[in-house]
Amino acid sequence: SPVAVYSEDGSAYVVLCDSNGNATFIDGATGSVLDTEYLGGLVEASPAVYNDMLVVGTRTKQICGVKIR
């Protein structure tokens, strides 16, 4: 499931984790892919975001934290 992330200036971004183990960061206004981070295993859950940190678990029994810039 994708999750919306908003910067302090109100810009919108979408983070989508997938079954290939990737977290993809997308510009919410243009739809362009900004970055992709491999998390090491299948992701079936929605990521949680707090301030500038994204946290999500994988099927390889890892909890991944990614700092959002």
PyMOL commands that set and color helices and strands:
alter all, ss='L'
color gray80, all
select strands_A, chain A and resi 3-6+12-17+22-27+33-38+48-50+53-57+63-67
alter strands_A, ss='S'
color yellow, strands_A
deselect
rebuild
show_as cartoon
